[in-house]
Amino acid sequence: MNSHKKELLPEQREELLNVLKTRFEKNRNRHKDIQWADVEAKLASHPEKLWALDEMETTGGEPDVVGRDEKTGEYIFFDCSVESPKGRRSLCYDREAWEARKQHKPQNTALDMAAEMGIEILTEEQYRALQQLGKFDTKTSSWVKTPADIRALGGAIFGDFRFGRVFIYHNGADSYYGARGFRGSLRV
């Protein structure tokens, strides 16, 4: 990757587009009324979005199209890996929680890492929508965007899929676990 700009080299772009197209075709249930040629055209006009998608891919997120915003025309990508992305686990929720830890600080935070990658952490609503497309986080869990009132009390929320249903739980925002990461979204 070119470290000065958030752009991929031509061969990296081509490789990523092939991975995304293969995943798109293999998982038509996620985007029934969307054509790959339209998505690819949109990506071609937004190379900085390809960089973010590559970040999602290299950290284990397996991004895929899950919808299209009819108002803006943007395609919506979510991390669709079966379990929380491996390259984004063992993170506390945000910088404030990280700084509050006296010892054993994790390497990063979910919100900081998402910002560095150019993506947004899934909201609870988005997480529930993702779970309508398959069974995700059956062995792991994922931080989700926490409402300000919960965060003000020191907490953060995360979700998983157990016993045939989606659960949203709470934890201290400074906690981190090897089986908890975060899932992101990107609009193109």
C-alpha positions as CSV (number, residue, x, y, z in Angstrom):
1,M,0.0,0.0,0.0
2,N,1.1,3.5,-0.7
3,S,1.7,4.9,2.8
4,H,1.4,8.6,1.8
5,K,-2.1,8.4,0.3
6,K,-5.0,6.1,1.1
7,E,-4.9,4.5,-2.3
8,L,-4.2,1.0,-3.6
9,L,-1.7,0.2,-6.3
10,P,-3.4,-1.0,-9.6
11,E,-2.6,-4.7,-8.9
12,Q,-4.0,-4.4,-5.4
13,R,-7.2,-2.8,-6.7
14,E,-7.6,-5.6,-9.3
15,E,-7.1,-8.3,-6.7
16,L,-9.5,-6.7,-4.2
17,L,-12.2,-6.2,-6.9
18,N,-11.9,-9.9,-7.9
19,V,-12.3,-10.9,-4.2
20,L,-15.3,-8.6,-3.8
21,K,-16.9,-9.7,-7.0
22,T,-16.6,-13.4,-6.1
23,R,-18.1,-12.8,-2.7
24,F,-20.9,-10.7,-4.2
25,E,-21.8,-13.4,-6.7
26,K,-21.6,-16.2,-4.1
27,N,-23.9,-14.4,-1.6
28,R,-26.7,-13.0,-3.8
29,N,-29.2,-13.3,-0.9
30,R,-27.5,-10.2,0.6
31,H,-28.2,-7.9,-2.4
32,K,-30.9,-9.5,-4.6
33,D,-31.7,-6.4,-6.7
34,I,-28.2,-5.1,-7.1
35,Q,-25.9,-5.8,-10.1
36,W,-22.1,-6.1,-9.6
37,A,-21.4,-3.8,-12.7
38,D,-23.2,-0.9,-10.9
39,V,-21.2,-1.5,-7.7
40,E,-17.9,-1.7,-9.6
41,A,-18.6,1.5,-11.5
42,K,-19.3,3.3,-8.2
43,L,-16.1,1.9,-6.7
44,A,-14.1,3.0,-9.8
45,S,-15.1,6.6,-9.1
46,H,-14.2,6.4,-5.4
47,P,-10.7,4.9,-5.1
48,E,-10.4,6.1,-1.5
49,K,-13.3,3.7,-0.7
50,L,-11.4,0.8,-2.2
51,W,-8.6,1.5,0.3
52,A,-11.1,1.3,3.2
53,L,-12.6,-1.9,1.8
54,D,-9.1,-3.3,1.6
55,E,-8.6,-2.5,5.2
56,M,-11.8,-4.3,6.0
57,E,-10.7,-7.3,4.0
58,T,-7.1,-7.5,5.4
59,T,-8.4,-7.4,9.0
60,G,-10.7,-10.4,8.3
61,G,-14.0,-8.6,7.8
62,E,-15.0,-10.1,4.4
63,P,-16.9,-6.9,3.3
64,D,-19.9,-7.4,1.0
65,V,-22.8,-5.3,-0.3
66,V,-25.9,-5.5,1.9
67,G,-28.0,-2.8,0.4
68,R,-28.4,0.5,-1.5
69,D,-29.5,3.8,-0.1
70,E,-32.3,4.9,-2.4
71,K,-32.0,8.6,-1.5
72,T,-28.2,8.9,-2.0
73,G,-27.6,6.1,-4.5
74,E,-24.8,4.8,-2.2
75,Y,-24.1,1.1,-1.9
76,I,-23.7,-0.1,1.7
77,F,-21.0,-2.6,2.6
78,F,-20.9,-4.5,6.0
79,D,-18.3,-6.8,7.3
80,C,-19.9,-10.2,6.6
81,S,-17.3,-12.6,8.1
82,V,-19.0,-15.4,10.0
83,E,-17.2,-14.4,13.2
84,S,-16.1,-11.0,14.4
85,P,-13.1,-10.0,12.2
86,K,-9.9,-11.6,13.6
87,G,-7.7,-8.6,12.9
88,R,-10.0,-6.4,15.1
89,R,-10.3,-8.2,18.4
90,S,-9.1,-7.5,21.9
91,L,-10.0,-3.9,21.7
92,C,-11.8,-1.7,24.3
93,Y,-14.6,0.4,23.0
94,D,-13.1,3.9,22.7
95,R,-10.1,6.2,23.6
96,E,-11.7,7.5,26.8
97,A,-12.1,3.9,28.1
98,W,-8.5,3.0,26.9
99,E,-7.0,6.0,28.8
100,A,-9.0,5.1,31.9
101,R,-7.3,1.7,32.1
102,K,-4.5,1.7,34.7
103,Q,-2.8,-1.4,33.4
104,H,-3.0,-4.1,30.6
105,K,-4.1,-1.6,28.0
106,P,-5.1,-3.2,24.7
107,Q,-3.3,-2.2,21.5
108,N,-6.2,-0.1,20.2
109,T,-9.8,0.8,20.5
110,A,-12.8,-0.2,18.3
111,L,-13.7,3.4,17.5
112,D,-10.1,4.5,16.8
113,M,-9.4,1.6,14.6
114,A,-12.7,2.1,12.6
115,A,-11.7,5.8,12.1
116,E,-8.2,4.8,11.0
117,M,-9.7,2.4,8.5
118,G,-12.2,4.9,7.1
119,I,-15.3,3.0,8.2
120,E,-18.1,3.3,10.8
121,I,-18.8,0.8,13.5
122,L,-22.2,-0.9,13.0
123,T,-25.1,0.5,15.0
124,E,-27.4,-1.9,16.9
125,E,-30.0,-1.5,14.1
126,Q,-27.4,-2.4,11.4
127,Y,-26.1,-5.3,13.5
128,R,-29.7,-6.7,13.7
129,A,-30.1,-6.2,10.0
130,L,-26.9,-8.1,9.3
131,Q,-28.2,-11.0,11.4
132,Q,-31.2,-11.2,9.1
133,L,-28.7,-12.2,6.3
134,G,-27.2,-15.2,8.1
135,K,-25.9,-16.4,11.4
136,F,-23.0,-14.1,12.5
137,D,-21.0,-14.1,15.8
138,T,-22.1,-17.5,17.0
139,K,-18.8,-18.0,18.8
140,T,-17.6,-14.3,19.1
141,S,-19.2,-11.0,19.7
142,S,-18.9,-7.5,18.2
143,W,-19.0,-4.0,19.8
144,V,-21.7,-1.9,18.3
145,K,-22.2,1.9,18.3
146,T,-23.1,2.8,21.9
147,P,-25.8,5.4,22.7
148,A,-24.3,8.5,24.5
149,D,-26.4,7.9,27.6
150,I,-25.0,4.4,28.1
151,R,-21.5,5.6,27.3
152,A,-21.8,8.5,29.8
153,L,-22.3,5.9,32.5
154,G,-19.1,4.0,31.5
155,G,-20.7,1.3,29.5
156,A,-20.7,0.1,25.9
157,I,-22.8,-2.4,24.1
158,F,-22.0,-5.4,22.0
159,G,-24.0,-8.2,20.2
160,D,-23.8,-11.8,19.3
161,F,-26.0,-14.7,18.0
162,R,-26.8,-17.5,20.5
163,F,-29.7,-19.9,21.0
164,G,-31.3,-18.9,17.7
165,R,-31.5,-15.2,18.4
166,V,-29.6,-11.9,18.5
167,F,-28.5,-10.6,21.9
168,I,-27.3,-7.1,22.7
169,Y,-25.4,-6.9,26.0
170,H,-23.5,-4.3,28.0
171,N,-20.0,-4.2,29.4
172,G,-17.6,-1.7,30.8
173,A,-16.3,0.2,27.8
174,D,-12.7,-0.4,29.0
175,S,-13.2,-4.2,28.8
176,Y,-11.7,-6.2,26.0
177,Y,-11.7,-9.9,25.1
178,G,-10.0,-12.1,22.6
179,A,-13.4,-13.1,21.1
180,R,-14.8,-9.6,20.8
181,G,-14.1,-7.3,17.9
182,F,-16.2,-5.0,15.9
183,R,-17.9,-4.9,12.5
184,G,-17.9,-1.9,10.2
185,S,-19.9,-0.4,7.5
186,L,-18.9,1.7,4.5
187,R,-21.0,3.7,2.1
188,V,-19.8,4.1,-1.5
